[in-house]
Amino acid sequence: MANSFLQNLGQQGNIQDLMRQFGVDPNQMQNMMGQWQQPTAPQQAEPSVDDLLFKYTLQLDQLANMGFYEREKNAKLLEKYYGSIERVIQVLMDE
């Protein structure tokens, strides 16, 4: 059955014609497929700088004790690197 389907598909060259041969309305099928699509996850807003400053207070204090005083910049880097102080220090040292 699958082989005959593929042969018909190759001979016809048009999936819509093939669907019509099997009694399926291509527009109706497209509408049904659209209903089955997985919903996309809502995009979450980026946290504000104030949220990051609060979230990473301890790490920012540690960085400041090491001489890295740009708290907003450091907070954004901490967010980007999932709170990894080691990675943030590496990035800051490479600048």
ZAROTI-808487 format. One record per atom (N, C-alpha, C): residue number from 1; residue in one letter; atom name; x, y, z. Coordinates in nm, 3 decimals, always signed. Layout:
(rec NUM A CA (X Y Z))
...
//
This chain:
(rec 1 M N (+0.083 -0.120 +0.000))
(rec 1 M CA (+0.000 +0.000 +0.000))
(rec 1 M C (+0.087 +0.126 +0.000))
(rec 2 A N (+0.190 +0.128 +0.086))
(rec 2 A CA (+0.276 +0.244 +0.092))
(rec 2 A C (+0.351 +0.264 -0.038))
(rec 3 N N (+0.394 +0.152 -0.099))
(rec 3 N CA (+0.466 +0.164 -0.226))
(rec 3 N C (+0.376 +0.222 -0.334))
(rec 4 S N (+0.250 +0.177 -0.341))
(rec 4 S CA (+0.159 +0.231 -0.442))
(rec 4 S C (+0.131 +0.379 -0.415))
(rec 5 F N (+0.126 +0.415 -0.287))
(rec 5 F CA (+0.107 +0.555 -0.252))
(rec 5 F C (+0.223 +0.638 -0.304))
(rec 6 L N (+0.346 +0.590 -0.279))
(rec 6 L CA (+0.464 +0.664 -0.324))
(rec 6 L C (+0.472 +0.667 -0.476))
(rec 7 Q N (+0.433 +0.558 -0.540))
(rec 7 Q CA (+0.434 +0.557 -0.686))
(rec 7 Q C (+0.333 +0.658 -0.740))
(rec 8 N N (+0.214 +0.659 -0.681))
(rec 8 N CA (+0.113 +0.757 -0.723))
(rec 8 N C (+0.163 +0.899 -0.700))
(rec 9 L N (+0.228 +0.921 -0.589))
(rec 9 L CA (+0.280 +1.053 -0.559))
(rec 9 L C (+0.383 +1.094 -0.663))
(rec 10 G N (+0.471 +1.001 -0.699))
(rec 10 G CA (+0.573 +1.031 -0.799))
(rec 10 G C (+0.513 +1.055 -0.935))
(rec 11 Q N (+0.411 +0.980 -0.972))
(rec 11 Q CA (+0.348 +0.997 -1.102))
(rec 11 Q C (+0.270 +1.128 -1.108))
(rec 12 Q N (+0.203 +1.159 -1.002))
(rec 12 Q CA (+0.119 +1.278 -1.004))
(rec 12 Q C (+0.202 +1.405 -0.988))
(rec 13 G N (+0.302 +1.398 -0.901))
(rec 13 G CA (+0.386 +1.514 -0.878))
(rec 13 G C (+0.319 +1.624 -0.798))
(rec 14 N N (+0.195 +1.604 -0.757))
(rec 14 N CA (+0.124 +1.707 -0.684))
(rec 14 N C (+0.045 +1.640 -0.572))
(rec 15 I N (+0.081 +1.669 -0.452))
(rec 15 I CA (+0.018 +1.605 -0.337))
(rec 15 I C (-0.131 +1.639 -0.329))
(rec 16 Q N (-0.169 +1.758 -0.374))
(rec 16 Q CA (-0.311 +1.795 -0.368))
(rec 16 Q C (-0.393 +1.708 -0.463))
(rec 17 D N (-0.340 +1.681 -0.583))
(rec 17 D CA (-0.412 +1.592 -0.676))
(rec 17 D C (-0.426 +1.453 -0.616))
(rec 18 L N (-0.320 +1.407 -0.552))
(rec 18 L CA (-0.323 +1.275 -0.490))
(rec 18 L C (-0.428 +1.270 -0.379))
(rec 19 M N (-0.435 +1.375 -0.301))
(rec 19 M CA (-0.534 +1.380 -0.193))
(rec 19 M C (-0.675 +1.375 -0.251))
(rec 20 R N (-0.697 +1.446 -0.359))
(rec 20 R CA (-0.829 +1.445 -0.422))
(rec 20 R C (-0.865 +1.306 -0.473))
(rec 21 Q N (-0.765 +1.232 -0.524))
(rec 21 Q CA (-0.789 +1.095 -0.572))
(rec 21 Q C (-0.841 +1.007 -0.459))
(rec 22 F N (-0.794 +1.033 -0.338))
(rec 22 F CA (-0.837 +0.953 -0.223))
(rec 22 F C (-0.959 +1.015 -0.153))
(rec 23 G N (-1.018 +1.117 -0.215))
(rec 23 G CA (-1.140 +1.176 -0.160))
(rec 23 G C (-1.117 +1.271 -0.045))
(rec 24 V N (-0.998 +1.327 -0.037))
(rec 24 V CA (-0.965 +1.418 +0.073))
(rec 24 V C (-0.957 +1.560 +0.016))
(rec 25 D N (-1.026 +1.653 +0.080))
(rec 25 D CA (-1.020 +1.794 +0.039))
(rec 25 D C (-0.892 +1.855 +0.095))
(rec 26 P N (-0.799 +1.899 +0.009))
(rec 26 P CA (-0.672 +1.954 +0.058))
(rec 26 P C (-0.689 +2.073 +0.152))
(rec 27 N N (-0.787 +2.158 +0.125))
(rec 27 N CA (-0.809 +2.273 +0.213))
(rec 27 N C (-0.856 +2.230 +0.351))
(rec 28 Q N (-0.945 +2.131 +0.355))
(rec 28 Q CA (-0.993 +2.080 +0.482))
(rec 28 Q C (-0.879 +2.015 +0.560))
(rec 29 M N (-0.793 +1.940 +0.489))
(rec 29 M CA (-0.679 +1.876 +0.554))
(rec 29 M C (-0.584 +1.981 +0.611))
(rec 30 Q N (-0.560 +2.086 +0.535))
(rec 30 Q CA (-0.471 +2.191 +0.583))
(rec 30 Q C (-0.527 +2.257 +0.709))
(rec 31 N N (-0.658 +2.280 +0.711))
(rec 31 N CA (-0.721 +2.338 +0.830))
(rec 31 N C (-0.708 +2.246 +0.951))
(rec 32 M N (-0.728 +2.116 +0.928))
(rec 32 M CA (-0.716 +2.020 +1.038))
(rec 32 M C (-0.573 +2.015 +1.090))
(rec 33 M N (-0.476 +2.016 +0.999))
(rec 33 M CA (-0.336 +2.010 +1.041))
(rec 33 M C (-0.298 +2.134 +1.120))
(rec 34 G N (-0.354 +2.247 +1.081))
(rec 34 G CA (-0.327 +2.370 +1.155))
(rec 34 G C (-0.377 +2.363 +1.298))
(rec 35 Q N (-0.488 +2.291 +1.318))
(rec 35 Q CA (-0.544 +2.278 +1.452))
(rec 35 Q C (-0.459 +2.187 +1.539))
(rec 36 W N (-0.384 +2.096 +1.478))
(rec 36 W CA (-0.304 +2.000 +1.554))
(rec 36 W C (-0.166 +2.052 +1.589))
(rec 37 Q N (-0.128 +2.163 +1.535))
(rec 37 Q CA (+0.006 +2.213 +1.561))
(rec 37 Q C (+0.023 +2.242 +1.710))
(rec 38 Q N (+0.144 +2.214 +1.756))
(rec 38 Q CA (+0.176 +2.240 +1.896))
(rec 38 Q C (+0.174 +2.390 +1.922))
(rec 39 P N (+0.110 +2.433 +2.027))
(rec 39 P CA (+0.116 +2.576 +2.059))
(rec 39 P C (+0.258 +2.614 +2.101))
(rec 40 T N (+0.298 +2.731 +2.062))
(rec 40 T CA (+0.431 +2.776 +2.101))
(rec 40 T C (+0.425 +2.832 +2.242))
(rec 41 A N (+0.533 +2.814 +2.313))
(rec 41 A CA (+0.539 +2.865 +2.449))
(rec 41 A C (+0.545 +3.018 +2.445))
(rec 42 P N (+0.474 +3.082 +2.534))
(rec 42 P CA (+0.480 +3.228 +2.535))
(rec 42 P C (+0.621 +3.274 +2.571))
(rec 43 Q N (+0.665 +3.375 +2.501))
(rec 43 Q CA (+0.797 +3.428 +2.531))
(rec 43 Q C (+0.791 +3.507 +2.659))
(rec 44 Q N (+0.889 +3.480 +2.743))
(rec 44 Q CA (+0.893 +3.552 +2.869))
(rec 44 Q C (+0.973 +3.680 +2.850))
(rec 45 A N (+0.927 +3.785 +2.914))
(rec 45 A CA (+0.997 +3.912 +2.907))
(rec 45 A C (+1.132 +3.900 +2.975))
(rec 46 E N (+1.228 +3.972 +2.921))
(rec 46 E CA (+1.359 +3.972 +2.985))
(rec 46 E C (+1.348 +4.040 +3.121))
(rec 47 P N (+1.420 +3.988 +3.220))
(rec 47 P CA (+1.413 +4.051 +3.352))
(rec 47 P C (+1.474 +4.190 +3.347))
(rec 48 S N (+1.422 +4.278 +3.430))
(rec 48 S CA (+1.475 +4.414 +3.436))
(rec 48 S C (+1.611 +4.412 +3.505))
(rec 49 V N (+1.685 +4.519 +3.486))
(rec 49 V CA (+1.816 +4.530 +3.551))
(rec 49 V C (+1.799 +4.523 +3.703))
(rec 50 D N (+1.695 +4.587 +3.755))
(rec 50 D CA (+1.671 +4.582 +3.900))
(rec 50 D C (+1.648 +4.438 +3.947))
(rec 51 D N (+1.574 +4.360 +3.867))
(rec 51 D CA (+1.552 +4.219 +3.902))
(rec 51 D C (+1.685 +4.143 +3.905))
(rec 52 L N (+1.770 +4.171 +3.806))
(rec 52 L CA (+1.900 +4.103 +3.800))
(rec 52 L C (+1.989 +4.144 +3.916))
(rec 53 L N (+1.988 +4.273 +3.949))
(rec 53 L CA (+2.069 +4.319 +4.062))
(rec 53 L C (+2.028 +4.251 +4.191))
(rec 54 F N (+1.898 +4.229 +4.208))
(rec 54 F CA (+1.849 +4.159 +4.326))
(rec 54 F C (+1.884 +4.010 +4.320))
(rec 55 K N (+1.859 +3.950 +4.205))
(rec 55 K CA (+1.880 +3.806 +4.188))
(rec 55 K C (+2.026 +3.766 +4.214))
(rec 56 Y N (+2.118 +3.849 +4.169))
(rec 56 Y CA (+2.260 +3.815 +4.177))
(rec 56 Y C (+2.336 +3.900 +4.279))
(rec 57 T N (+2.270 +3.945 +4.383))
(rec 57 T CA (+2.332 +4.032 +4.483))
(rec 57 T C (+2.461 +3.972 +4.539))
(rec 58 L N (+2.457 +3.847 +4.579))
(rec 58 L CA (+2.576 +3.785 +4.639))
(rec 58 L C (+2.690 +3.775 +4.539))
(rec 59 Q N (+2.658 +3.732 +4.417))
(rec 59 Q CA (+2.761 +3.718 +4.314))
(rec 59 Q C (+2.820 +3.855 +4.277))
(rec 60 L N (+2.733 +3.956 +4.271))
(rec 60 L CA (+2.780 +4.091 +4.238))
(rec 60 L C (+2.871 +4.146 +4.347))
(rec 61 D N (+2.838 +4.116 +4.471))
(rec 61 D CA (+2.926 +4.156 +4.581))
(rec 61 D C (+3.062 +4.087 +4.571))
(rec 62 Q N (+3.061 +3.960 +4.537))
(rec 62 Q CA (+3.186 +3.886 +4.520))
(rec 62 Q C (+3.269 +3.945 +4.406))
(rec 63 L N (+3.204 +3.976 +4.296))
(rec 63 L CA (+3.275 +4.035 +4.183))
(rec 63 L C (+3.331 +4.173 +4.220))
(rec 64 A N (+3.254 +4.252 +4.293))
(rec 64 A CA (+3.302 +4.384 +4.336))
(rec 64 A C (+3.424 +4.370 +4.427))
(rec 65 N N (+3.425 +4.269 +4.514))
(rec 65 N CA (+3.540 +4.245 +4.601))
(rec 65 N C (+3.665 +4.207 +4.522))
(rec 66 M N (+3.645 +4.159 +4.399))
(rec 66 M CA (+3.757 +4.123 +4.312))
(rec 66 M C (+3.796 +4.238 +4.219))
(rec 67 G N (+3.726 +4.351 +4.229))
(rec 67 G CA (+3.760 +4.467 +4.147))
(rec 67 G C (+3.671 +4.486 +4.025))
(rec 68 F N (+3.567 +4.411 +4.012))
(rec 68 F CA (+3.474 +4.425 +3.900))
(rec 68 F C (+3.351 +4.501 +3.952))
(rec 69 Y N (+3.350 +4.633 +3.932))
(rec 69 Y CA (+3.252 +4.720 +3.997))
(rec 69 Y C (+3.129 +4.754 +3.912))
(rec 70 E N (+3.125 +4.719 +3.787))
(rec 70 E CA (+3.013 +4.755 +3.701))
(rec 70 E C (+2.897 +4.657 +3.724))
(rec 71 R N (+2.816 +4.687 +3.824))
(rec 71 R CA (+2.713 +4.595 +3.870))
(rec 71 R C (+2.610 +4.561 +3.762))
(rec 72 E N (+2.564 +4.660 +3.687))
(rec 72 E CA (+2.464 +4.632 +3.585))
(rec 72 E C (+2.521 +4.542 +3.475))
(rec 73 K N (+2.638 +4.575 +3.430))
(rec 73 K CA (+2.704 +4.493 +3.327))
(rec 73 K C (+2.726 +4.352 +3.379))
(rec 74 N N (+2.776 +4.341 +3.501))
(rec 74 N CA (+2.804 +4.211 +3.559))
(rec 74 N C (+2.676 +4.130 +3.581))
(rec 75 A N (+2.568 +4.199 +3.619))
(rec 75 A CA (+2.440 +4.130 +3.639))
(rec 75 A C (+2.390 +4.071 +3.507))
(rec 76 K N (+2.404 +4.147 +3.399))
(rec 76 K CA (+2.363 +4.096 +3.267))
(rec 76 K C (+2.448 +3.977 +3.225))
(rec 77 L N (+2.578 +3.983 +3.255))
(rec 77 L CA (+2.665 +3.870 +3.223))
(rec 77 L C (+2.629 +3.748 +3.308))
(rec 78 L N (+2.599 +3.770 +3.434))
(rec 78 L CA (+2.558 +3.658 +3.520))
(rec 78 L C (+2.432 +3.593 +3.467))
(rec 79 E N (+2.338 +3.673 +3.420))
(rec 79 E CA (+2.215 +3.617 +3.364))
(rec 79 E C (+2.247 +3.538 +3.237))
(rec 80 K N (+2.333 +3.593 +3.154))
(rec 80 K CA (+2.368 +3.527 +3.028))
(rec 80 K C (+2.436 +3.393 +3.053))
(rec 81 Y N (+2.519 +3.386 +3.156))
(rec 81 Y CA (+2.595 +3.264 +3.185))
(rec 81 Y C (+2.540 +3.188 +3.306))
(rec 82 Y N (+2.410 +3.204 +3.328))
(rec 82 Y CA (+2.337 +3.125 +3.428))
(rec 82 Y C (+2.398 +3.132 +3.568))
(rec 83 G N (+2.448 +3.250 +3.604))
(rec 83 G CA (+2.499 +3.272 +3.739))
(rec 83 G C (+2.640 +3.224 +3.763))
(rec 84 S N (+2.710 +3.184 +3.658))
(rec 84 S CA (+2.846 +3.132 +3.673))
(rec 84 S C (+2.947 +3.247 +3.691))
(rec 85 I N (+2.992 +3.264 +3.814))
(rec 85 I CA (+3.092 +3.368 +3.842))
(rec 85 I C (+3.220 +3.341 +3.765))
(rec 86 E N (+3.260 +3.214 +3.759))
(rec 86 E CA (+3.383 +3.178 +3.688))
(rec 86 E C (+3.378 +3.221 +3.542))
(rec 87 R N (+3.264 +3.195 +3.478))
(rec 87 R CA (+3.250 +3.232 +3.336))
(rec 87 R C (+3.249 +3.383 +3.319))
(rec 88 V N (+3.182 +3.455 +3.408))
(rec 88 V CA (+3.177 +3.601 +3.400))
(rec 88 V C (+3.317 +3.659 +3.419))
(rec 89 I N (+3.392 +3.607 +3.514))
(rec 89 I CA (+3.529 +3.655 +3.535))
(rec 89 I C (+3.613 +3.631 +3.410))
(rec 90 Q N (+3.596 +3.515 +3.350))
(rec 90 Q CA (+3.670 +3.484 +3.228))
(rec 90 Q C (+3.638 +3.584 +3.117))
(rec 91 V N (+3.510 +3.615 +3.100))
(rec 91 V CA (+3.468 +3.712 +2.998))
(rec 91 V C (+3.525 +3.850 +3.030))
(rec 92 L N (+3.516 +3.890 +3.155))
(rec 92 L CA (+3.566 +4.022 +3.193))
(rec 92 L C (+3.718 +4.032 +3.177))
(rec 93 M N (+3.788 +3.927 +3.204))
(rec 93 M CA (+3.934 +3.928 +3.190))
(rec 93 M C (+3.976 +3.931 +3.042))
(rec 94 D N (+3.892 +3.876 +2.956))
(rec 94 D CA (+3.923 +3.872 +2.812))
(rec 94 D C (+3.895 +4.004 +2.741))
(rec 95 E N (+3.831 +4.097 +2.810))
(rec 95 E CA (+3.799 +4.227 +2.747))
(rec 95 E C (+3.921 +4.315 +2.735))
//
